[in-house]
Every structure is written in C-alpha cells, then in structure tokens.
C-alpha cells in the first residue's frame, strides 16, 4: 500500500538524517491524515490508493503554483526548496502518461461516455479521473477534452 511505502520512507529518511525528505514526507502524511479525517466525517472509509494518488498530484500542483510565485518575487531559494519537495513527492506517483497516450485516453473516454459536446465535459473528466488517477495531469487533460469536444 502507498501509505506503508511513504511511512517506511519517512523512517528511513529519519535514520539517514535527511531533513528535506523528512519534512516533505511528514507534510505528505499530514495531508493524508487530514483527508482521512475529512472522509470519515462524511461517513466514507479511509482513502484508497487511487485517491491518495490524486492527493499527491494536488500537493505537487500546490508546489508548482508556489514556485511560480517565488520565481516572480525573486525568491529562488524558496522556489528550489519547493522543486525538491516536488521531486520527493513525484517518486510515489506512477509514471505519467505521454501526450499521445493522454490524447488516446481522452478519445477513448469521450467514446465510452458518449459525449457529444462541451456540456458532457464533466462526464468525460469523471471517467478519466476514475481510470487514470495519478497517471495523467488533469489540468492538461481538461484542455484536451475541451478541444476534442468543441472541434
């Protein structure tokens, strides 16, 4: 399970006194616990591995946005720290799909859902999230879906 893998990596990082890795993995664990607590509050079980992958992608996206802001403000040391965190978090995600694979997956999802126009975009995105959590950048996929449904 992904949780166990992260916890084992945290213990190893603590033994190795790798402070950056320890702080990043603790941050990931905190996000996982918060998501579990939120799910329990709604009467749902703890997050599955697919949902954890989505959470990791969300953490990466937050760091990418922070990097953009830090670079604009000239704070390169903070931007570099965020890049290091992205590198550590990315290690727990499956290999990302190539552009061609993403296009094929979007075309398949459009066909499977019977989508005909932009109004069906939500159905297509839901199908993609269900089948490709952690393997696809859904921000880019959204643009592909919009282009294919409108064109």
Secondary structure as GFF3:
##gff-version 3
##sequence-region A 1 151
A	DSSP	alpha_helix	2	16	.	.	.	ID=ss1
A	DSSP	alpha_helix	19	41	.	.	.	ID=ss2
A	DSSP	alpha_helix	49	73	.	.	.	ID=ss3
A	DSSP	alpha_helix	76	90	.	.	.	ID=ss4
A	DSSP	alpha_helix	99	113	.	.	.	ID=ss5
A	DSSP	three_ten_helix	118	120	.	.	.	ID=ss6
A	DSSP	alpha_helix	121	132	.	.	.	ID=ss7
A	DSSP	alpha_helix	138	150	.	.	.	ID=ss8
###
